[in-house]
Amino acid sequence: MSLVEDARLKAKNALEEGLVDGVLALARVEDEPYPYVFEVAAETGMLELEPKWLLAKLAMNILRSSPQDYRLGIICRGCDERALNELSKRNQFDPARLHVIGLACSAEQARICLCTKPYPASIALGEKSEGFDPREDERARMFLSDDPGTRMQHWAAELSRCIKCYGCRNSCPICVCEPCKLEDDLWVRRGEIPADMVSYHLIRAFHLSDTCVACGGCTDACPVNIPLMLLQVAMRETLANNYGYEAGTDLERLSPVLSDLTIEPCPPLMEPGWLDSLKVNHET
């Protein structure tokens, strides 16, 4: 049985056994892949696994707009699972309503995405492959140089090409803040192209410093091919090396940054407003 046939069977069984009311995956319609919610078992013959398509934010929106008893299955790659874990920790949806069918990415896909962990915690489809270190990629090394001057030179040249389309923000599964600070004139002057490097991309990068799950959605969405995910690599490495923390891999543990603010506040510093997402159930 091929991998896609196995996926179709698992989705079909989940629907027929009443485990879920729908399965979110890709469907090929008129030879084009689209995200699709399979709610009838007979339709699962259209289910596809390729190309890689980020589904976490779509799953969140489906659950938030569905009745409380609606249960959703999802064909879930490692990066999607990490994103769903981060969204769950911020009370964006109820994880008990989600049924994950874990899909391991191939070594080739891991290399394309520069992914260090190309598999979910529980693999139902495919086989676990080794991750790929971004620092082993020739182009990535230019942007991850240990020399600050060299690193800044490369980033300044790349970010100067930004057309400020907000594709990186819109595609990011963790960018769910309302209102978005990147649309606030206090931080980002709207209508100016290229975007100011500090007030747009670096603010966004630091805001996601402890939540980026390295899905590569920002890079994939960029129409001028800026490797935006690489902005997060050093910060992710710092959290891993200094705190043993990797965003999205632990459903229960908050990041060290959030823990410092919520468990041991330092007067007179005020908690930022976006911490409310950790305390408010957004399903109501």
FENKA-V961466 format. One record per backbone hydrogen bond with DSSP energy under -0.5 kcal/mol. NH is the residue of the N-H (numbers start at 1). CO is the residue of the C=O. If there is no record, write none. Layout:
NH/CO, NH/CO
This chain:
6/2, 7/3, 8/4, 9/5, 10/6, 11/7, 12/8, 13/9, 14/10, 15/11, 16/12, 17/13, 18/15, 19/14, 20/14, 21/71, 22/71, 23/38, 24/73, 25/23, 25/36, 26/48, 27/34, 28/46, 29/27, 29/32, 32/29, 34/27, 36/25, 38/23, 38/36, 39/37, 43/40, 44/41, 45/42, 46/43, 47/44, 48/26, 59/55, 60/56, 61/57, 62/58, 63/59, 64/60, 65/61, 66/62, 66/63, 70/67, 72/97, 73/22, 74/99, 75/24, 76/74, 76/101, 77/75, 81/77, 82/78, 83/79, 84/80, 85/81, 86/82, 87/83, 88/84, 89/85, 90/86, 91/88, 92/87, 95/93, 97/94, 98/95, 99/72, 100/98, 101/74, 102/100, 103/76, 104/102, 104/125, 105/118, 110/106, 111/107, 112/108, 113/109, 114/110, 115/110, 119/117, 123/121, 124/102, 124/122, 125/102, 132/115, 134/132, 136/133, 137/134, 141/137, 142/138, 142/139, 143/139, 143/140, 144/140, 144/141, 148/146, 151/147, 152/148, 153/149, 154/150, 155/151, 156/152, 157/153, 158/154, 159/155, 160/156, 161/158, 162/159, 170/166, 171/167, 172/168, 175/172, 176/174, 183/180, 184/181, 185/183, 187/184, 188/184, 190/188, 192/189, 193/191, 194/162, 200/196, 202/197, 203/198, 204/200, 205/201, 206/202, 207/203, 208/204, 209/206, 211/208, 212/208, 220/216, 221/217, 222/218, 222/219, 225/222, 228/226, 230/227, 231/228, 232/229, 233/230, 234/230, 236/232, 237/233, 238/234, 239/235, 240/236, 241/237, 242/238, 243/239, 244/240, 245/239, 249/246, 259/255, 260/256, 261/257, 262/258, 263/259, 264/259, 267/265, 269/266, 275/272, 276/273, 277/274, 278/275, 279/276, 280/276, 282/91, 282/280, 284/281
